[in-house]
């Protein structure tokens, strides 16, 4: 069921939710949290689809906050709230409220969202794109116990990691960190199988991919060894090489789906390491609502401490000779020795 409300208020939205539940015959719906999505009109559809898919594992009330851009001075002064309420099969396993804020109301979004939060339930705030630097200091971010962003969607992903570390607050997390969970699990399991001392490491991946930097910082922070970051053609993270005194541990994924794990003294084995979509990443983050201390430690390690190794540049042939420069005499070929 869908209900469209124009020029409405938070109290009218709550009343519409109650009436919609009665109309479909489910006055009580078990929901475990409130997911607030802060986005724009361009990314609202994809973000809502991912949230609905994740709600099959975590039934929740999804509140989508769409801040509309006002182009004229008069429309910027006028405050208006339009809403769309979805209950039943149109909203996954929970409830969905799409809020479109106009004019001055854009700067006071928290006053609209606060009355719509589920009572006595955790709140998670997610910015698919355009997240503020200080997540906990943002008016909407301060409502959540967990704050999710995605550095991969930023214009300067690697540089953004530094500002995220400076403004980190307990509860912050990043989908770029969530993407490397299978890699971290596989590498930790490999080191648990054999008591090998790692002396150095190399992380290979495409350029401007913050997941590669986060994995390299995690290895450097945990193993206390120099880690070098190299650039490959991708897709995404392609390989991790751990150098030990007994040989090299290599986890190589060239095609983005199937990886090969090579360990000293053991046969090579194929492991599934596919690239996951946003719904899977979001569902993983919603499983835990406590601060991620491992992410905090890795993020604050710093990208600057990593050893950077870019692809080898082409050989420079040197400057071309000037047009008026005398040409060098071509040396005469040496005479062949007489055959005996």
Phi and psi in degrees as GROMACS dihedral restraints (atoms count N, CA, C in turn):
[ dihedral_restraints ]
;  ai    aj    ak    al  type     phi  dphi    fc
    3     4     5     6     1  -121.6    20    10
    4     5     6     7     1   136.3    20    10
    6     7     8     9     1  -129.0    20    10
    7     8     9    10     1   122.4    20    10
    9    10    11    12     1   -98.7    20    10
   10    11    12    13     1   131.0    20    10
   12    13    14    15     1  -126.2    20    10
   13    14    15    16     1   125.6    20    10
   15    16    17    18     1  -113.2    20    10
   16    17    18    19     1   136.8    20    10
   18    19    20    21     1    50.0    20    10
   19    20    21    22     1    59.8    20    10
   21    22    23    24     1  -111.3    20    10
   22    23    24    25     1  -172.2    20    10
   24    25    26    27     1  -135.5    20    10
   25    26    27    28     1   170.7    20    10
   27    28    29    30     1   -65.4    20    10
   28    29    30    31     1   -36.9    20    10
   30    31    32    33     1   -65.2    20    10
   31    32    33    34     1   -39.2    20    10
   33    34    35    36     1   -67.4    20    10
   34    35    36    37     1   -32.6    20    10
   36    37    38    39     1   -67.8    20    10
   37    38    39    40     1   -42.7    20    10
   39    40    41    42     1   -62.1    20    10
   40    41    42    43     1   -40.3    20    10
   42    43    44    45     1   -65.0    20    10
   43    44    45    46     1   -38.1    20    10
   45    46    47    48     1   -66.1    20    10
   46    47    48    49     1   -36.0    20    10
   48    49    50    51     1   -63.1    20    10
   49    50    51    52     1   -45.7    20    10
   51    52    53    54     1   -62.3    20    10
   52    53    54    55     1   -43.2    20    10
   54    55    56    57     1   -66.5    20    10
   55    56    57    58     1   -38.7    20    10
   57    58    59    60     1   -64.7    20    10
   58    59    60    61     1   -39.9    20    10
   60    61    62    63     1   -62.4    20    10
   61    62    63    64     1   -40.3    20    10
   63    64    65    66     1   -67.0    20    10
   64    65    66    67     1   -36.1    20    10
   66    67    68    69     1   -67.8    20    10
   67    68    69    70     1   -34.8    20    10
   69    70    71    72     1   -91.8    20    10
   70    71    72    73     1    -1.1    20    10
   72    73    74    75     1    82.0    20    10
   73    74    75    76     1    18.3    20    10
   75    76    77    78     1  -127.7    20    10
   76    77    78    79     1    80.0    20    10
   78    79    80    81     1   -68.4    20    10
   79    80    81    82     1   -22.2    20    10
   81    82    83    84     1  -123.9    20    10
   82    83    84    85     1   120.4    20    10
   84    85    86    87     1  -121.2    20    10
   85    86    87    88     1   125.9    20    10
   87    88    89    90     1   -78.9    20    10
   88    89    90    91     1   111.5    20    10
   90    91    92    93     1  -125.1    20    10
   91    92    93    94     1   141.6    20    10
   93    94    95    96     1   -99.0    20    10
   94    95    96    97     1   -17.1    20    10
   96    97    98    99     1  -163.8    20    10
   97    98    99   100     1   172.0    20    10
   99   100   101   102     1  -113.4    20    10
  100   101   102   103     1   124.5    20    10
  102   103   104   105     1  -107.5    20    10
  103   104   105   106     1   116.0    20    10
  105   106   107   108     1  -101.8    20    10
  106   107   108   109     1   121.1    20    10
  108   109   110   111     1  -108.3    20    10
  109   110   111   112     1   120.0    20    10
  111   112   113   114     1  -105.9    20    10
  112   113   114   115     1   113.6    20    10
  114   115   116   117     1  -152.4    20    10
  115   116   117   118     1  -175.7    20    10
  117   118   119   120     1  -112.7    20    10
  118   119   120   121     1   178.6    20    10
  120   121   122   123     1   -64.9    20    10
  121   122   123   124     1   -31.2    20    10
  123   124   125   126     1   -67.4    20    10
  124   125   126   127     1   -39.3    20    10
  126   127   128   129     1  -103.4    20    10
  127   128   129   130     1     4.3    20    10
  129   130   131   132     1   -65.2    20    10
  130   131   132   133     1   -41.8    20    10
  132   133   134   135     1   -63.6    20    10
  133   134   135   136     1   -49.5    20    10
  135   136   137   138     1   -64.1    20    10
  136   137   138   139     1   -41.2    20    10
  138   139   140   141     1   -64.8    20    10
  139   140   141   142     1   -41.8    20    10
  141   142   143   144     1   -67.5    20    10
  142   143   144   145     1   -36.6    20    10
  144   145   146   147     1   -64.4    20    10
  145   146   147   148     1   -43.4    20    10
  147   148   149   150     1   -64.3    20    10
  148   149   150   151     1   -39.9    20    10
  150   151   152   153     1   -66.2    20    10
  151   152   153   154     1   -39.0    20    10
  153   154   155   156     1   -64.9    20    10
  154   155   156   157     1   -39.2    20    10
  156   157   158   159     1   -65.7    20    10
  157   158   159   160     1   -39.2    20    10
  159   160   161   162     1   -70.7    20    10
  160   161   162   163     1   -23.2    20    10
  162   163   164   165     1   -70.1    20    10
  163   164   165   166     1   -16.4    20    10
  165   166   167   168     1   -65.9    20    10
  166   167   168   169     1   -26.7    20    10
  168   169   170   171     1   -94.4    20    10
  169   170   171   172     1   -31.8    20    10
  171   172   173   174     1  -128.7    20    10
  172   173   174   175     1    88.4    20    10
  174   175   176   177     1   -59.1    20    10
  175   176   177   178     1   127.0    20    10
  177   178   179   180     1  -151.8    20    10
  178   179   180   181     1   163.2    20    10
  180   181   182   183     1   -90.8    20    10
  181   182   183   184     1   119.5    20    10
  183   184   185   186     1  -101.1    20    10
  184   185   186   187     1   122.5    20    10
  186   187   188   189     1  -115.3    20    10
  187   188   189   190     1   113.5    20    10
  189   190   191   192     1   -99.1    20    10
  190   191   192   193     1   119.0    20    10
  192   193   194   195     1  -102.8    20    10
  193   194   195   196     1   109.7    20    10
  195   196   197   198     1  -108.7    20    10
  196   197   198   199     1   115.9    20    10
  198   199   200   201     1   -93.2    20    10
  199   200   201   202     1   109.7    20    10
  201   202   203   204     1   -82.0    20    10
  202   203   204   205     1   139.3    20    10
  204   205   206   207     1   -86.2    20    10
  205   206   207   208     1   125.4    20    10
  207   208   209   210     1   -94.1    20    10
  208   209   210   211     1   129.7    20    10
  210   211   212   213     1   -95.1    20    10
  211   212   213   214     1   -23.0    20    10
  213   214   215   216     1  -110.7    20    10
  214   215   216   217     1   152.5    20    10
  216   217   218   219     1   -59.2    20    10
  217   218   219   220     1   -34.7    20    10
  219   220   221   222     1   -67.8    20    10
  220   221   222   223     1   -44.0    20    10
  222   223   224   225     1   -68.5    20    10
  223   224   225   226     1   -27.3    20    10
  225   226   227   228     1   -71.3    20    10
  226   227   228   229     1   -26.9    20    10
  228   229   230   231     1   -80.3    20    10
  229   230   231   232     1   -25.5    20    10
  231   232   233   234     1   -84.5    20    10
  232   233   234   235     1   133.7    20    10
  234   235   236   237     1  -104.9    20    10
  235   236   237   238     1   125.7    20    10
  237   238   239   240     1  -143.9    20    10
  238   239   240   241     1   142.3    20    10
  240   241   242   243     1  -123.6    20    10
  241   242   243   244     1   120.4    20    10
  243   244   245   246     1  -112.0    20    10
  244   245   246   247     1   144.0    20    10
  246   247   248   249     1  -139.6    20    10
  247   248   249   250     1   154.7    20    10
  249   250   251   252     1  -132.6    20    10
  250   251   252   253     1   121.3    20    10
  252   253   254   255     1  -105.4    20    10
  253   254   255   256     1   128.8    20    10
  255   256   257   258     1  -125.4    20    10
  256   257   258   259     1   126.6    20    10
  258   259   260   261     1  -135.6    20    10
  259   260   261   262     1   145.2    20    10
  261   262   263   264     1    93.6    20    10
  262   263   264   265     1  -142.5    20    10
  264   265   266   267     1   -66.9    20    10
  265   266   267   268     1   -19.2    20    10
  267   268   269   270     1   -79.0    20    10
  268   269   270   271     1    -5.1    20    10
  270   271   272   273     1  -131.6    20    10
  271   272   273   274     1    31.6    20    10
  273   274   275   276     1    69.9    20    10
  274   275   276   277     1  -128.4    20    10
  276   277   278   279     1  -106.8    20    10
  277   278   279   280     1     8.4    20    10
  279   280   281   282     1  -135.1    20    10
  280   281   282   283     1  -134.8    20    10
  282   283   284   285     1  -128.0    20    10
  283   284   285   286     1   149.2    20    10
  285   286   287   288     1  -130.3    20    10
  286   287   288   289     1   131.8    20    10
  288   289   290   291     1  -126.7    20    10
  289   290   291   292     1   119.4    20    10
  291   292   293   294     1  -103.7    20    10
  292   293   294   295     1   116.9    20    10
  294   295   296   297     1  -107.0    20    10
  295   296   297   298     1   128.6    20    10
  297   298   299   300     1  -115.7    20    10
  298   299   300   301     1   114.5    20    10
  300   301   302   303     1   -99.7    20    10
  301   302   303   304     1   134.8    20    10
  303   304   305   306     1  -123.2    20    10
  304   305   306   307     1   148.5    20    10
  306   307   308   309     1    66.3    20    10
  307   308   309   310     1  -139.5    20    10
  309   310   311   312     1   -65.0    20    10
  310   311   312   313     1   -20.6    20    10
  312   313   314   315     1   -66.2    20    10
  313   314   315   316     1   -19.8    20    10
  315   316   317   318     1   -59.8    20    10
  316   317   318   319     1   -34.2    20    10
  318   319   320   321     1   -82.6    20    10
  319   320   321   322     1    -2.2    20    10
  321   322   323   324     1  -131.6    20    10
  322   323   324   325     1    43.9    20    10
  324   325   326   327     1   -64.2    20    10
  325   326   327   328     1   -32.2    20    10
  327   328   329   330     1   -63.9    20    10
  328   329   330   331     1   -29.7    20    10
  330   331   332   333     1   -69.4    20    10
  331   332   333   334     1   -24.5    20    10
  333   334   335   336     1   -84.4    20    10
  334   335   336   337     1   -38.1    20    10
  336   337   338   339     1   -76.6    20    10
  337   338   339   340     1   -36.4    20    10
  339   340   341   342     1   -54.8    20    10
  340   341   342   343     1   -45.6    20    10
  342   343   344   345     1   -68.9    20    10
  343   344   345   346     1   -12.5    20    10
  345   346   347   348     1   -97.2    20    10
  346   347   348   349     1    -2.0    20    10
  348   349   350   351     1   -72.4    20    10
  349   350   351   352     1   146.3    20    10
  351   352   353   354     1   -67.3    20    10
  352   353   354   355     1   134.9    20    10
  354   355   356   357     1   -70.3    20    10
  355   356   357   358     1   140.4    20    10
  357   358   359   360     1    57.1    20    10
  358   359   360   361     1    36.9    20    10
  360   361   362   363     1  -134.6    20    10
  361   362   363   364     1   146.9    20    10
  363   364   365   366     1   -63.4    20    10
  364   365   366   367     1   154.9    20    10
  366   367   368   369     1  -122.0    20    10
  367   368   369   370     1   130.0    20    10
  369   370   371   372     1  -120.8    20    10
  370   371   372   373     1   129.8    20    10
  372   373   374   375     1  -110.8    20    10
  373   374   375   376     1   132.2    20    10
  375   376   377   378     1  -129.3    20    10
  376   377   378   379     1   128.0    20    10
  378   379   380   381     1  -108.8    20    10
  379   380   381   382     1   102.8    20    10
  381   382   383   384     1   -62.6    20    10
  382   383   384   385     1   -36.3    20    10
  384   385   386   387     1  -149.8    20    10
  385   386   387   388     1   159.7    20    10
  387   388   389   390     1    66.1    20    10
  388   389   390   391     1    37.0    20    10
  390   391   392   393     1   -73.6    20    10
  391   392   393   394     1   146.1    20    10
  393   394   395   396     1   -69.7    20    10
  394   395   396   397     1   161.4    20    10
  396   397   398   399     1   -68.6    20    10
  397   398   399   400     1   -45.7    20    10
  399   400   401   402     1   -96.9    20    10
  400   401   402   403     1    96.3    20    10
  402   403   404   405     1   -68.1    20    10
  403   404   405   406     1   -44.0    20    10
  405   406   407   408     1   -70.6    20    10
  406   407   408   409     1   -26.7    20    10
  408   409   410   411     1   -82.9    20    10
  409   410   411   412     1   -10.3    20    10
  411   412   413   414     1   -71.5    20    10
  412   413   414   415     1   142.5    20    10
  414   415   416   417     1   -56.7    20    10
  415   416   417   418     1   -41.0    20    10
  417   418   419   420     1   -76.6    20    10
  418   419   420   421     1   -36.2    20    10
  420   421   422   423     1   -64.4    20    10
  421   422   423   424     1   -29.8    20    10
  423   424   425   426     1   -68.8    20    10
  424   425   426   427     1   -14.6    20    10
  426   427   428   429     1   -79.3    20    10
  427   428   429   430     1   -17.7    20    10
  429   430   431   432     1  -102.7    20    10
  430   431   432   433     1   148.0    20    10
  432   433   434   435     1   -79.4    20    10
  433   434   435   436     1   -28.2    20    10
  435   436   437   438     1  -126.9    20    10
  436   437   438   439     1   142.6    20    10
  438   439   440   441     1  -130.5    20    10
  439   440   441   442     1   118.0    20    10
  441   442   443   444     1  -111.0    20    10
  442   443   444   445     1   132.8    20    10
  444   445   446   447     1  -134.0    20    10
  445   446   447   448     1   179.0    20    10
  447   448   449   450     1  -139.6    20    10
  448   449   450   451     1   100.1    20    10
  450   451   452   453     1   -65.0    20    10
  451   452   453   454     1   -23.7    20    10
  453   454   455   456     1   -61.4    20    10
  454   455   456   457     1   -28.3    20    10
  456   457   458   459     1   -84.8    20    10
  457   458   459   460     1    -1.8    20    10
  459   460   461   462     1   -78.1    20    10
  460   461   462   463     1   161.3    20    10
  462   463   464   465     1   -69.7    20    10
  463   464   465   466     1   -38.2    20    10
  465   466   467   468     1  -122.9    20    10
  466   467   468   469     1    82.8    20    10
  468   469   470   471     1   -60.5    20    10
  469   470   471   472     1   -45.5    20    10
  471   472   473   474     1   -66.3    20    10
  472   473   474   475     1   -42.2    20    10
  474   475   476   477     1   -66.8    20    10
  475   476   477   478     1   -28.6    20    10
  477   478   479   480     1   -69.4    20    10
  478   479   480   481     1   -24.4    20    10
  480   481   482   483     1   -62.3    20    10
  481   482   483   484     1   -34.6    20    10
  483   484   485   486     1   -65.3    20    10
  484   485   486   487     1   -44.0    20    10
  486   487   488   489     1   -69.4    20    10
  487   488   489   490     1   -32.5    20    10
  489   490   491   492     1   -64.4    20    10
  490   491   492   493     1   -39.1    20    10
  492   493   494   495     1   -67.9    20    10
  493   494   495   496     1   -38.8    20    10
  495   496   497   498     1   -67.7    20    10
  496   497   498   499     1   -33.9    20    10
  498   499   500   501     1  -103.6    20    10
  499   500   501   502     1    18.4    20    10
  501   502   503   504     1   -65.1    20    10
  502   503   504   505     1   140.8    20    10
  504   505   506   507     1  -135.0    20    10
  505   506   507   508     1   148.1    20    10
  507   508   509   510     1   -54.8    20    10
  508   509   510   511     1   126.8    20    10
  510   511   512   513     1   112.6    20    10
  511   512   513   514     1   -15.6    20    10
  513   514   515   516     1   -73.8    20    10
  514   515   516   517     1   144.8    20    10
  516   517   518   519     1  -154.4    20    10
  517   518   519   520     1   172.6    20    10
  519   520   521   522     1  -142.6    20    10
  520   521   522   523     1   135.2    20    10
  522   523   524   525     1   -66.5    20    10
  523   524   525   526     1   -22.2    20    10
  525   526   527   528     1   -65.0    20    10
  526   527   528   529     1   -31.6    20    10
  528   529   530   531     1   -73.9    20    10
  529   530   531   532     1   -38.1    20    10
  531   532   533   534     1   -65.3    20    10
  532   533   534   535     1   -31.6    20    10
  534   535   536   537     1   -63.2    20    10
  535   536   537   538     1   -25.1    20    10
  537   538   539   540     1   -98.6    20    10
  538   539   540   541     1     9.9    20    10
  540   541   542   543     1   -58.5    20    10
  541   542   543   544     1   -46.5    20    10
  543   544   545   546     1   -62.4    20    10
  544   545   546   547     1   -35.1    20    10
  546   547   548   549     1   -65.3    20    10
  547   548   549   550     1   -45.4    20    10
  549   550   551   552     1   -64.7    20    10
  550   551   552   553     1   -39.0    20    10
  552   553   554   555     1   -65.1    20    10
  553   554   555   556     1   -42.3    20    10
  555   556   557   558     1   -67.4    20    10
  556   557   558   559     1   -41.6    20    10
  558   559   560   561     1   -68.9    20    10
  559   560   561   562     1   -39.6    20    10
  561   562   563   564     1   -64.9    20    10
  562   563   564   565     1   -39.5    20    10
  564   565   566   567     1   -66.5    20    10
  565   566   567   568     1   -36.5    20    10
  567   568   569   570     1   -64.7    20    10
  568   569   570   571     1   -40.1    20    10
  570   571   572   573     1   -74.4    20    10
  571   572   573   574     1   -24.4    20    10
  573   574   575   576     1   -74.1    20    10
  574   575   576   577     1   -27.3    20    10
  576   577   578   579     1   -70.8    20    10
  577   578   579   580     1   -35.6    20    10
  579   580   581   582     1  -131.0    20    10
  580   581   582   583     1   136.8    20    10
  582   583   584   585     1   -83.5    20    10
  583   584   585   586     1    78.5    20    10
  585   586   587   588     1  -109.5    20    10
  586   587   588   589     1   140.7    20    10
  588   589   590   591     1   -93.6    20    10
  589   590   591   592     1   116.6    20    10
  591   592   593   594     1   -82.3    20    10
  592   593   594   595     1   131.8    20    10
  594   595   596   597     1  -107.9    20    10
  595   596   597   598     1   -22.8    20    10
  597   598   599   600     1  -163.5    20    10
  598   599   600   601     1   167.2    20    10
  600   601   602   603     1  -149.1    20    10
  601   602   603   604     1   155.2    20    10
  603   604   605   606     1  -133.2    20    10
  604   605   606   607     1   132.1    20    10
  606   607   608   609     1  -116.7    20    10
  607   608   609   610     1   121.9    20    10
  609   610   611   612     1  -109.8    20    10
  610   611   612   613     1   136.8    20    10
  612   613   614   615     1  -173.8    20    10
  613   614   615   616     1   170.6    20    10
  615   616   617   618     1   -67.3    20    10
  616   617   618   619     1   159.5    20    10
  618   619   620   621     1   -70.8    20    10
  619   620   621   622     1   152.7    20    10
  621   622   623   624     1    56.8    20    10
  622   623   624   625     1    39.0    20    10
  624   625   626   627     1  -116.6    20    10
  625   626   627   628     1   104.8    20    10
  627   628   629   630     1   -66.6    20    10
  628   629   630   631     1   -19.7    20    10
  630   631   632   633     1   -63.1    20    10
  631   632   633   634     1   -34.8    20    10
  633   634   635   636     1   -65.7    20    10
  634   635   636   637     1   -44.1    20    10
  636   637   638   639     1   -65.0    20    10
  637   638   639   640     1   -40.1    20    10
  639   640   641   642     1   -65.3    20    10
  640   641   642   643     1   -39.9    20    10
  642   643   644   645     1   -66.1    20    10
  643   644   645   646     1   -40.3    20    10
  645   646   647   648     1   -65.6    20    10
  646   647   648   649     1   -39.7    20    10
  648   649   650   651     1   -68.8    20    10
  649   650   651   652     1   -34.0    20    10
  651   652   653   654     1   -65.3    20    10
  652   653   654   655     1   -43.8    20    10
  654   655   656   657     1   -63.7    20    10
  655   656   657   658     1   -44.3    20    10
  657   658   659   660     1   -66.0    20    10
  658   659   660   661     1   -36.9    20    10
  660   661   662   663     1   -72.5    20    10
  661   662   663   664     1   -37.6    20    10
  663   664   665   666     1   -84.9    20    10
  664   665   666   667     1   -40.5    20    10
  666   667   668   669     1   -90.6    20    10
  667   668   669   670     1   -16.9    20    10
  669   670   671   672     1    57.1    20    10
  670   671   672   673     1    46.0    20    10
  672   673   674   675     1  -130.4    20    10
  673   674   675   676     1   158.1    20    10
  675   676   677   678     1   -67.5    20    10
  676   677   678   679     1   134.1    20    10
  678   679   680   681     1  -122.2    20    10
  679   680   681   682     1   130.4    20    10
  681   682   683   684     1  -107.7    20    10
  682   683   684   685     1   136.4    20    10
  684   685   686   687     1  -105.4    20    10
  685   686   687   688     1   117.8    20    10
  687   688   689   690     1  -115.1    20    10
  688   689   690   691     1   159.1    20    10
  690   691   692   693     1  -105.6    20    10
  691   692   693   694     1   133.2    20    10
  693   694   695   696     1  -126.8    20    10
  694   695   696   697     1   178.0    20    10
  696   697   698   699     1   -79.0    20    10
  697   698   699   700     1    -8.0    20    10
  699   700   701   702     1    86.2    20    10
  700   701   702   703     1  -165.0    20    10
  702   703   704   705     1   -77.8    20    10
  703   704   705   706     1   137.6    20    10
  705   706   707   708     1    61.7    20    10
  706   707   708   709     1  -139.8    20    10
  708   709   710   711     1   -80.7    20    10
  709   710   711   712     1   128.3    20    10
  711   712   713   714     1  -111.9    20    10
  712   713   714   715     1   -33.9    20    10
  714   715   716   717     1  -160.5    20    10
  715   716   717   718     1   151.0    20    10
  717   718   719   720     1  -131.6    20    10
  718   719   720   721     1   130.0    20    10
  720   721   722   723     1  -123.5    20    10
  721   722   723   724     1   120.2    20    10
  723   724   725   726     1  -108.9    20    10
  724   725   726   727     1   116.6    20    10
  726   727   728   729     1   -89.9    20    10
  727   728   729   730     1   124.1    20    10
  729   730   731   732     1  -121.3    20    10
  730   731   732   733     1   172.5    20    10
  732   733   734   735     1   -71.4    20    10
  733   734   735   736     1   -19.4    20    10
  735   736   737   738     1  -102.0    20    10
  736   737   738   739     1     1.9    20    10
  738   739   740   741     1   143.2    20    10
  739   740   741   742     1  -166.2    20    10
  741   742   743   744     1  -117.8    20    10
  742   743   744   745     1   133.5    20    10
  744   745   746   747     1   -97.6    20    10
  745   746   747   748     1   121.3    20    10
  747   748   749   750     1  -124.5    20    10
  748   749   750   751     1   128.0    20    10
  750   751   752   753     1  -117.5    20    10
  751   752   753   754     1   105.1    20    10
  753   754   755   756     1  -116.4    20    10
  754   755   756   757     1   126.6    20    10
  756   757   758   759     1  -129.9    20    10
  757   758   759   760     1   100.3    20    10
  759   760   761   762     1   -90.6    20    10
  760   761   762   763     1   -26.8    20    10
  762   763   764   765     1  -105.8    20    10
  763   764   765   766     1    -0.6    20    10
  765   766   767   768     1    85.2    20    10
  766   767   768   769     1     4.9    20    10
  768   769   770   771     1  -136.5    20    10
  769   770   771   772     1   -48.0    20    10
  771   772   773   774     1  -114.2    20    10
  772   773   774   775     1   130.6    20    10
  774   775   776   777     1  -114.8    20    10
  775   776   777   778     1   161.8    20    10
  777   778   779   780     1  -121.7    20    10
  778   779   780   781     1   127.0    20    10
  780   781   782   783     1  -105.4    20    10
  781   782   783   784     1   120.4    20    10
  783   784   785   786     1  -115.3    20    10
  784   785   786   787     1   127.0    20    10
  786   787   788   789     1  -131.6    20    10
  787   788   789   790     1   148.6    20    10
  789   790   791   792     1   -61.8    20    10
  790   791   792   793     1   131.4    20    10
  792   793   794   795     1    76.7    20    10
  793   794   795   796     1     7.9    20    10
  795   796   797   798     1  -131.1    20    10
  796   797   798   799     1   151.6    20    10
  798   799   800   801     1   -71.0    20    10
  799   800   801   802     1   152.8    20    10
  801   802   803   804     1   -66.3    20    10
  802   803   804   805     1   144.0    20    10
  804   805   806   807     1  -132.7    20    10
  805   806   807   808     1   146.2    20    10
  807   808   809   810     1   -92.7    20    10
  808   809   810   811     1   134.3    20    10
  810   811   812   813     1  -128.8    20    10
  811   812   813   814     1   144.4    20    10
  813   814   815   816     1   -78.8    20    10
  814   815   816   817     1   122.8    20    10
  816   817   818   819     1  -144.7    20    10
  817   818   819   820     1    58.8    20    10
  819   820   821   822     1   -75.8    20    10
  820   821   822   823     1   159.1    20    10
  822   823   824   825     1   -80.3    20    10
  823   824   825   826     1   129.2    20    10
  825   826   827   828     1   -96.7    20    10
  826   827   828   829     1   153.8    20    10
  828   829   830   831     1   -85.5    20    10
  829   830   831   832     1   175.7    20    10
  831   832   833   834     1   -65.2    20    10
  832   833   834   835     1   -35.5    20    10
  834   835   836   837     1   -61.6    20    10
  835   836   837   838     1   -41.3    20    10
  837   838   839   840     1   -66.6    20    10
  838   839   840   841     1   -40.5    20    10
  840   841   842   843     1   -64.9    20    10
  841   842   843   844     1   -42.3    20    10
  843   844   845   846     1   -65.4    20    10
  844   845   846   847     1   -41.4    20    10
  846   847   848   849     1   -62.4    20    10
  847   848   849   850     1   -36.7    20    10
  849   850   851   852     1   -65.6    20    10
  850   851   852   853     1   -41.6    20    10
  852   853   854   855     1   -67.6    20    10
  853   854   855   856     1   -30.7    20    10
  855   856   857   858     1   -77.5    20    10
  856   857   858   859     1    -8.1    20    10
  858   859   860   861     1   -73.6    20    10
  859   860   861   862     1   -25.7    20    10
  861   862   863   864     1  -128.1    20    10
  862   863   864   865     1   132.4    20    10
  864   865   866   867     1  -115.8    20    10
  865   866   867   868     1    10.0    20    10
  867   868   869   870     1   -96.5    20    10
  868   869   870   871     1   160.5    20    10
  870   871   872   873     1   -60.7    20    10
  871   872   873   874     1   142.0    20    10
  873   874   875   876     1   -94.6    20    10
  874   875   876   877     1    97.0    20    10
  876   877   878   879     1   -69.7    20    10
  877   878   879   880     1   -30.6    20    10
  879   880   881   882     1   -67.3    20    10
  880   881   882   883     1   -42.0    20    10
  882   883   884   885     1   -63.1    20    10
  883   884   885   886     1   -41.5    20    10
  885   886   887   888     1   -61.4    20    10
  886   887   888   889     1   -45.8    20    10
  888   889   890   891     1   -64.6    20    10
  889   890   891   892     1   -41.6    20    10
  891   892   893   894     1   -69.3    20    10
  892   893   894   895     1   -41.1    20    10
  894   895   896   897     1   -64.2    20    10
  895   896   897   898     1   -40.4    20    10
  897   898   899   900     1   -79.5    20    10
  898   899   900   901     1    -6.3    20    10
  900   901   902   903     1   -61.1    20    10
  901   902   903   904     1   -41.1    20    10
  903   904   905   906     1   101.2    20    10
  904   905   906   907     1   131.7    20    10
  906   907   908   909     1   -67.5    20    10
  907   908   909   910     1   -30.6    20    10
  909   910   911   912     1   -64.3    20    10
  910   911   912   913     1   -20.5    20    10
  912   913   914   915     1   -83.7    20    10
  913   914   915   916     1    -7.7    20    10
  915   916   917   918     1   -80.8    20    10
  916   917   918   919     1   149.9    20    10
  918   919   920   921     1   -86.2    20    10
  919   920   921   922     1   121.2    20    10
  921   922   923   924     1   -95.7    20    10
  922   923   924   925     1   134.6    20    10
  924   925   926   927     1  -138.0    20    10
  925   926   927   928     1   102.5    20    10
  927   928   929   930     1   -83.3    20    10
  928   929   930   931     1   164.4    20    10
  930   931   932   933     1   -58.0    20    10
  931   932   933   934     1   148.0    20    10
  933   934   935   936     1   -63.0    20    10
  934   935   936   937     1   129.7    20    10
  936   937   938   939     1   -72.7    20    10
  937   938   939   940     1   160.8    20    10
  939   940   941   942     1   -67.8    20    10
  940   941   942   943     1   149.8    20    10
  942   943   944   945     1   -68.7    20    10
  943   944   945   946     1   129.3    20    10
  945   946   947   948     1   -81.6    20    10
  946   947   948   949     1   120.2    20    10
  948   949   950   951     1   -72.6    20    10
  949   950   951   952     1    -7.5    20    10
  951   952   953   954     1    91.7    20    10
  952   953   954   955     1   167.3    20    10
  954   955   956   957     1   -67.8    20    10
  955   956   957   958     1   145.2    20    10
  957   958   959   960     1   -72.2    20    10
  958   959   960   961     1   146.4    20    10
  960   961   962   963     1   -67.1    20    10
  961   962   963   964     1   148.0    20    10
  963   964   965   966     1   -64.2    20    10
  964   965   966   967     1   155.4    20    10
  966   967   968   969     1   -66.3    20    10
  967   968   969   970     1   -34.8    20    10
  969   970   971   972     1   -92.5    20    10
  970   971   972   973     1     3.8    20    10
  972   973   974   975     1   -74.4    20    10
  973   974   975   976     1   140.1    20    10
  975   976   977   978     1   -67.5    20    10
  976   977   978   979     1   136.7    20    10
  978   979   980   981     1   -72.1    20    10
  979   980   981   982     1   140.9    20    10
  981   982   983   984     1   -75.1    20    10
  982   983   984   985     1   143.7    20    10
  984   985   986   987     1   -68.7    20    10
  985   986   987   988     1   134.8    20    10
  987   988   989   990     1   -75.7    20    10
  988   989   990   991     1   124.5    20    10
  990   991   992   993     1   -64.9    20    10
  991   992   993   994     1   143.0    20    10
  993   994   995   996     1   -75.3    20    10
  994   995   996   997     1   142.0    20    10
  996   997   998   999     1   -65.4    20    10
  997   998   999  1000     1   144.3    20    10
  999  1000  1001  1002     1   -68.6    20    10
 1000  1001  1002  1003     1   145.0    20    10
 1002  1003  1004  1005     1   -72.4    20    10
 1003  1004  1005  1006     1   138.7    20    10
 1005  1006  1007  1008     1   -70.0    20    10
 1006  1007  1008  1009     1   142.7    20    10
 1008  1009  1010  1011     1   -69.6    20    10
 1009  1010  1011  1012     1   144.8    20    10
 1011  1012  1013  1014     1   -67.9    20    10
 1012  1013  1014  1015     1   135.6    20    10
 1014  1015  1016  1017     1   -69.1    20    10
 1015  1016  1017  1018     1   136.5    20    10
